[in-house]
Amino acid sequence: MPQGRRIQFIDSARGVAMLFVLLSHFGFTFFPDQSGRLPTAMRIIGMVASPSFVLINGILIGYLCRVRSYSEYGRLRTIFIDRALFLLTVGHLLLLGSHAPAYTLRFFSITDTIAVCLLISPFLADQLSARQRVAVGVATYVASGIALMWWHPHSEVASIIEESAFGSSGPVLYYHYAFPILPWFSLNCLGSALGDVLGRKHMRGDHAGSNAVLARLAAVTMTAALALNGSYLVFKHRHIVDSHRALVREIVTPLQKSPPGPGYLLWYGGLGVLIILMCALLDSTGAAKKLLRWTARIGEASLFVFVFQFYVYLVGFLPFNTRIPRPDLWPLYFVASGAVVIAAALMWQRHNCNRLLTVGYRRLRERADAEEPIVGETQYAGRM
């Protein structure tokens, strides 16, 4: 996407989410005792990052499908495919380089899952209305949950398929960690529908209405998460529900991330929507322009930041966290490590290095399209 056509509040929200990634991964790699209160708190706070990224990716797709012309959205769809192929190949290998020395070779990263979403969601946005995408997202999540409860494979190949597609309700047999495709795709699909709604309002210049949609959605989802978990605690206290039933806990708790439970997606998804709302308010009012531009630049370089911070934390901290001098000065270590990552990201952006994130599919496609007859340009408004 041309630099001047970027959507600042979305880039800024992605940048804010990336700061939560830095906090979470610092807590995970710096402290040897992961059961301590401080690293636990950092991980819990940082759990907002994953649903925020998946939602933002879906919102961007739905938004662009609504506001861009037919031919321009077609070009953007080609870019999405190119980026997805990069994430699944070069991107995964780059992450492997950071994970291999001291962590694991067996993982299915959130970038792999987002890559699958980038291959599918742009086509769904082109063909389905916002309501239909909501239906697809809900149906996919329900189907994923049913498969999770009823399919318990024992072979390694079947376990890889299960853990990649749905996650695992029992002990994980293959991956050290994984972001299963279907439950996260369902959230991405819901984000695409939300992006469609926001795009319609922005086309009418109704920024207040757009912000109101975000505010209502955040309030509803977070209230639902609190009600879900609160009801469980009441039933548990009155011995109506067995406190040892793991399935019930996984459904209601906001801490069930892998695979993502309803309580987790409602609570942290709502927080993610609040982040987007905050950035949209700053963008529409013109307040805190420098802060918004700064976080937007981090968001524009989010893939570079995501990969680079793994080298800082998994390679730089994790193998040596029992020998780090003066660990009580952890705030200085966190600020210093974050500054290194952010400075590198700003340099990456200054030299427009996002152009390197390609496998060449875009150029091949553009070359092929140049040989086809040019059709009439029409405003693309998606399906109603």
Secondary structure per residue as TSV (DSSP state, phi and psi in degrees):
chain	resnum	aa	ss	phi	psi
A	1	M	-	360.0	132.9
A	2	P	-	-56.2	143.0
A	3	Q	G	-56.7	-40.3
A	4	G	G	-74.4	-10.8
A	5	R	G	-100.5	6.4
A	6	R	-	-68.5	156.4
A	7	I	-	-101.0	107.6
A	8	Q	H	-64.1	-41.4
A	9	F	H	-67.4	-29.5
A	10	I	H	-72.6	-44.6
A	11	D	H	-60.6	-40.6
A	12	S	H	-64.8	-42.7
A	13	A	H	-62.0	-38.9
A	14	R	H	-64.9	-38.3
A	15	G	H	-65.2	-41.3
A	16	V	H	-62.4	-43.6
A	17	A	H	-60.0	-36.3
A	18	M	H	-65.4	-31.8
A	19	L	H	-64.1	-35.1
A	20	F	H	-67.9	-32.6
A	21	V	H	-62.0	-45.0
A	22	L	H	-60.5	-43.0
A	23	L	H	-62.7	-47.4
A	24	S	H	-63.5	-46.8
A	25	H	H	-73.8	-29.7
A	26	F	H	-64.0	-47.4
A	27	G	H	-60.2	-36.2
A	28	F	H	-71.3	-34.4
A	29	T	H	-101.1	-23.9
A	30	F	H	-81.6	-37.3
A	31	F	-	-97.0	121.9
A	32	P	S	-64.3	-36.6
A	33	D	-	-93.0	98.7
A	34	Q	T	-77.0	-7.9
A	35	S	T	-85.7	-5.2
A	36	G	S	-66.4	158.5
A	37	R	H	-64.1	-41.8
A	38	L	H	-65.9	-54.1
A	39	P	H	-63.0	-33.5
A	40	T	H	-63.8	-44.4
A	41	A	H	-62.8	-39.9
A	42	M	H	-63.3	-41.3
A	43	R	H	-67.1	-41.5
A	44	I	H	-64.4	-44.2
A	45	I	H	-63.2	-42.2
A	46	G	H	-71.4	-9.4
A	47	M	T	-66.9	-10.8
A	48	V	T	-71.5	-19.4
A	49	A	H	-64.5	-46.9
A	50	S	H	-62.2	-53.8
A	51	P	H	-63.7	-29.6
A	52	S	H	-63.7	-46.3
A	53	F	H	-62.3	-45.2
A	54	V	H	-66.0	-42.2
A	55	L	H	-62.4	-46.8
A	56	I	H	-60.9	-41.2
A	57	N	H	-60.7	-44.5
A	58	G	H	-67.1	-42.0
A	59	I	H	-60.0	-43.2
A	60	L	H	-59.9	-43.7
A	61	I	H	-63.3	-49.1
A	62	G	H	-64.0	-38.9
A	63	Y	H	-63.8	-48.9
A	64	L	H	-66.2	-36.7
A	65	C	H	-62.2	-32.8
A	66	R	H	-79.8	-40.3
A	67	V	H	-98.7	-17.8
A	68	R	S	-94.5	155.2
A	69	S	-	-67.4	165.3
A	70	Y	H	-59.1	-48.4
A	71	S	H	-69.3	-36.3
A	72	E	H	-69.4	-39.7
A	73	Y	H	-65.3	-34.7
A	74	G	H	-60.6	-40.6
A	75	R	H	-67.1	-39.0
A	76	L	H	-65.4	-36.9
A	77	R	H	-63.3	-37.0
A	78	T	H	-64.0	-40.4
A	79	I	H	-63.3	-40.6
A	80	F	H	-60.5	-43.7
A	81	I	H	-63.9	-43.9
A	82	D	H	-59.8	-45.6
A	83	R	H	-64.8	-38.1
A	84	A	H	-62.4	-44.8
A	85	L	H	-64.1	-35.7
A	86	F	H	-64.5	-44.2
A	87	L	I	-62.3	-39.7
A	88	L	I	-75.7	-19.1
A	89	T	I	-112.8	-84.1
A	90	V	I	-61.4	-44.0
A	91	G	I	-59.9	-44.5
A	92	H	H	-65.6	-38.3
A	93	L	H	-65.8	-37.7
A	94	L	H	-65.0	-40.5
A	95	L	H	-66.5	-36.8
A	96	L	H	-60.1	-37.8
A	97	G	H	-62.9	-32.1
A	98	S	H	-83.3	-29.2
A	99	H	H	-83.1	-33.2
A	100	A	T	-62.0	-42.3
A	101	P	T	-60.3	-42.7
A	102	A	T	-136.9	4.8
A	103	Y	T	-122.5	-86.0
A	104	T	-	-159.5	156.2
A	105	L	S	-100.3	-13.8
A	106	R	-	-109.1	98.4
A	107	F	E	-151.9	154.7
A	108	F	E	-124.8	98.3
A	109	S	-	-73.1	161.6
A	110	I	H	-61.9	-28.1
A	111	T	H	-68.4	-31.3
A	112	D	H	-66.7	-43.0
A	113	T	H	-66.5	-43.0
A	114	I	H	-63.2	-34.2
A	115	A	H	-60.6	-44.1
A	116	V	H	-61.6	-41.3
A	117	C	H	-61.0	-39.9
A	118	L	H	-66.8	-24.4
A	119	L	H	-80.2	-25.1
A	120	I	H	-108.3	-48.9
A	121	S	H	-58.5	-40.2
A	122	P	H	-60.6	-32.4
A	123	F	H	-75.3	-36.9
A	124	L	H	-65.0	-40.1
A	125	A	H	-62.5	-31.7
A	126	D	H	-72.7	-28.9
A	127	Q	H	-109.7	-25.0
A	128	L	S	-115.3	148.5
A	129	S	-	-73.0	170.9
A	130	A	H	-60.7	-42.7
A	131	R	H	-63.7	-40.2
A	132	Q	H	-65.8	-36.2
A	133	R	H	-67.7	-36.0
A	134	V	H	-60.9	-44.9
A	135	A	H	-61.7	-43.1
A	136	V	H	-63.3	-42.5
A	137	G	H	-63.2	-46.0
A	138	V	H	-65.6	-44.7
A	139	A	H	-62.9	-39.4
A	140	T	H	-64.9	-41.4
A	141	Y	H	-66.9	-42.7
A	142	V	H	-63.5	-45.1
A	143	A	H	-61.6	-39.0
A	144	S	H	-63.1	-41.7
A	145	G	H	-65.9	-39.3
A	146	I	H	-64.6	-44.6
A	147	A	H	-61.8	-36.8
A	148	L	H	-63.6	-37.1
A	149	M	H	-78.5	-32.7
A	150	W	H	-103.8	-17.5
A	151	W	-	-106.1	119.3
A	152	H	-	-130.0	79.6
A	153	P	-	-70.5	159.2
A	154	H	-	-120.2	-22.9
A	155	S	S	-79.7	158.1
A	156	E	H	-66.6	-41.3
A	157	V	H	-63.4	-46.6
A	158	A	H	-64.4	-35.5
A	159	S	H	-66.4	-38.8
A	160	I	H	-62.7	-42.5
A	161	I	H	-64.0	-46.5
A	162	E	H	-61.2	-50.0
A	163	E	H	-68.5	-29.5
A	164	S	H	-76.0	-37.4
A	165	A	H	-88.6	-45.9
A	166	F	T	-118.6	-23.2
A	167	G	-	95.8	-166.9
A	168	S	-	-139.6	135.6
A	169	S	S	-87.5	-10.9
A	170	G	S	-118.2	-159.5
A	171	P	-	-60.8	134.7
A	172	V	-	-75.3	126.0
A	173	L	S	-94.4	-25.8
A	174	Y	S	-118.3	-62.3
A	175	Y	-	-75.3	145.2
A	176	H	S	-73.4	-38.9
A	177	Y	E	-153.8	153.7
A	178	A	E	-153.1	148.5
A	179	F	-	-110.7	91.7
A	180	P	-	-59.6	143.1
A	181	I	H	-66.3	-52.8
A	182	L	H	-64.5	-48.6
A	183	P	H	-64.0	-35.6
A	184	W	H	-75.8	-33.3
A	185	F	H	-62.5	-36.8
A	186	S	H	-61.4	-40.8
A	187	L	H	-66.5	-39.7
A	188	N	H	-61.6	-39.1
A	189	C	H	-66.2	-40.9
A	190	L	H	-64.7	-37.7
A	191	G	H	-63.2	-36.6
A	192	S	H	-62.8	-40.8
A	193	A	H	-65.0	-41.0
A	194	L	H	-62.5	-41.5
A	195	G	H	-61.3	-35.4
A	196	D	H	-61.9	-45.1
A	197	V	H	-63.6	-44.6
A	198	L	H	-63.9	-38.3
A	199	G	H	-63.2	-41.7
A	200	R	H	-59.4	-44.5
A	201	K	H	-70.0	-36.8
A	202	H	H	-68.1	-33.2
A	203	M	H	-65.5	-29.1
A	204	R	T	-89.6	0.2
A	205	G	T	74.6	17.1
A	206	D	-	-92.1	70.5
A	207	H	H	-68.2	-34.9
A	208	A	H	-63.8	-41.0
A	209	G	H	-65.1	-38.2
A	210	S	H	-62.5	-45.3
A	211	N	H	-65.9	-34.5
A	212	A	H	-64.7	-38.5
A	213	V	H	-60.9	-45.8
A	214	L	H	-63.2	-43.1
A	215	A	H	-63.4	-44.8
A	216	R	H	-64.3	-41.9
A	217	L	H	-63.7	-44.1
A	218	A	H	-61.4	-43.8
A	219	A	H	-63.6	-43.2
A	220	V	H	-67.0	-47.3
A	221	T	H	-67.1	-42.2
A	222	M	H	-71.7	-35.5
A	223	T	H	-65.0	-40.8
A	224	A	H	-62.9	-39.9
A	225	A	H	-64.0	-43.7
A	226	L	H	-64.5	-42.0
A	227	A	H	-65.2	-39.3
A	228	L	H	-63.9	-50.2
A	229	N	H	-69.9	-37.9
A	230	G	H	-63.7	-41.2
A	231	S	H	-62.3	-41.6
A	232	Y	H	-61.5	-43.7
A	233	L	H	-64.5	-38.0
A	234	V	H	-64.9	-47.2
A	235	F	H	-63.9	-36.3
A	236	K	H	-66.8	-42.6
A	237	H	H	-63.4	-35.2
A	238	R	T	-90.1	6.6
A	239	H	T	61.6	27.4
A	240	I	S	-80.3	-33.3
A	241	V	S	-116.2	134.6
A	242	D	-	-66.9	122.1
A	243	S	T	-66.7	-14.3
A	244	H	T	-95.8	2.4
A	245	R	-	-76.8	103.0
A	246	A	H	-62.4	-37.3
A	247	L	H	-61.5	-43.6
A	248	V	H	-63.3	-44.2
A	249	R	H	-61.1	-41.4
A	250	E	H	-64.5	-30.6
A	251	I	H	-73.1	-40.4
A	252	V	H	-95.6	-28.6
A	253	T	-	-70.6	139.4
A	254	P	T	-77.7	0.5
A	255	L	T	-103.0	1.8
A	256	Q	-	-84.1	89.8
A	257	K	T	-93.6	-32.4
A	258	S	T	-129.1	101.8
A	259	P	T	-74.7	159.8
A	260	P	T	-69.3	118.9
A	261	G	-	-83.2	166.4
A	262	P	H	-57.9	-43.7
A	263	G	H	-61.3	-40.3
A	264	Y	H	-65.0	-47.8
A	265	L	H	-66.2	-37.3
A	266	L	H	-67.2	-45.9
A	267	W	H	-71.7	-55.6
A	268	Y	H	-76.6	-28.7
A	269	G	H	-63.6	-41.1
A	270	G	H	-62.0	-41.0
A	271	L	H	-63.6	-38.1
A	272	G	H	-61.8	-40.9
A	273	V	H	-64.1	-36.2
A	274	L	H	-62.9	-38.9
A	275	I	H	-61.9	-45.3
A	276	I	H	-62.6	-42.2
A	277	L	H	-61.6	-44.7
A	278	M	H	-58.1	-45.5
A	279	C	H	-68.1	-37.5
A	280	A	H	-65.5	-39.4
A	281	L	H	-64.4	-44.4
A	282	L	H	-63.1	-38.1
A	283	D	H	-69.0	-42.0
A	284	S	H	-76.4	-28.3
A	285	T	H	-91.7	-15.7
A	286	G	T	79.9	9.6
A	287	A	T	-81.3	151.8
A	288	A	T	50.3	50.3
A	289	K	H	-60.3	-42.8
A	290	K	H	-65.0	-42.5
A	291	L	H	-63.6	-41.7
A	292	L	H	-64.7	-43.1
A	293	R	H	-65.0	-38.1
A	294	W	H	-65.9	-47.5
A	295	T	H	-67.8	-32.4
A	296	A	H	-65.2	-37.3
A	297	R	H	-66.1	-37.4
A	298	I	H	-65.2	-40.7
A	299	G	H	-64.1	-37.9
A	300	E	H	-63.6	-32.4
A	301	A	T	-99.9	24.3
A	302	S	H	-59.5	-38.0
A	303	L	H	-66.2	-43.9
A	304	F	H	-60.7	-45.3
A	305	V	H	-60.0	-44.4
A	306	F	H	-61.0	-44.3
A	307	V	H	-71.1	-46.8
A	308	F	H	-64.8	-38.9
A	309	Q	H	-65.1	-26.8
A	310	F	H	-65.5	-37.9
A	311	Y	I	-66.9	-37.3
A	312	V	I	-66.2	-46.1
A	313	Y	I	-89.9	-46.4
A	314	L	I	-75.0	-34.7
A	315	V	I	-92.6	-38.5
A	316	G	T	-84.7	-32.5
A	317	F	T	-109.3	-49.2
A	318	L	G	-54.9	-46.6
A	319	P	G	-69.4	-16.9
A	320	F	G	-119.0	12.3
A	321	N	T	-68.5	-14.5
A	322	T	T	-86.9	-8.5
A	323	R	S	-119.6	10.8
A	324	I	-	-71.9	125.8
A	325	P	S	-68.8	141.9
A	326	R	-	49.4	62.3
A	327	P	G	-63.3	-17.0
A	328	D	G	-66.7	-15.2
A	329	L	G	-91.8	33.0
A	330	W	H	-56.4	-33.9
A	331	P	H	-59.4	-36.4
A	332	L	H	-67.8	-40.4
A	333	Y	H	-63.1	-40.9
A	334	F	H	-66.2	-46.6
A	335	V	H	-62.7	-43.1
A	336	A	H	-64.4	-44.8
A	337	S	H	-66.7	-41.0
A	338	G	H	-63.7	-38.5
A	339	A	H	-64.0	-38.4
A	340	V	H	-62.8	-45.9
A	341	V	H	-63.9	-45.8
A	342	I	H	-68.4	-40.8
A	343	A	H	-61.2	-41.0
A	344	A	H	-64.6	-38.3
A	345	A	H	-65.6	-41.9
A	346	L	H	-65.8	-36.4
A	347	M	H	-67.2	-39.9
A	348	W	H	-57.4	-45.4
A	349	Q	H	-68.9	-38.2
A	350	R	H	-59.6	-33.6
A	351	H	T	-97.8	11.8
A	352	N	T	52.3	47.0
A	353	C	G	-78.6	-5.9
A	354	N	G	-60.9	-19.9
A	355	R	G	-64.2	-17.4
A	356	L	G	-82.7	-11.7
A	357	L	-	-84.7	70.8
A	358	T	-	-151.5	153.5
A	359	V	-	-109.5	6.1
A	360	G	S	94.3	-2.2
A	361	Y	H	-62.7	-38.7
A	362	R	H	-60.0	-46.3
A	363	R	H	-65.6	-39.4
A	364	L	H	-63.1	-42.1
A	365	R	H	-66.8	-42.9
A	366	E	H	-63.9	-36.9
A	367	R	H	-65.3	-40.4
A	368	A	H	-68.9	-39.8
A	369	D	H	-66.8	-31.5
A	370	A	H	-64.6	-22.9
A	371	E	T	-88.3	-7.6
A	372	E	S	-92.5	155.9
A	373	P	-	-62.0	143.5
A	374	I	-	-82.8	126.8
A	375	V	-	-94.0	165.1
A	376	G	-	-65.3	141.1
A	377	E	-	-82.4	128.1
A	378	T	-	-131.6	155.1
A	379	Q	-	-71.4	129.9
A	380	Y	-	-94.7	118.9
A	381	A	-	-118.4	9.8
A	382	G	-	68.7	-178.6
A	383	R	-	-91.4	140.9
A	384	M	-	-79.1	360.0
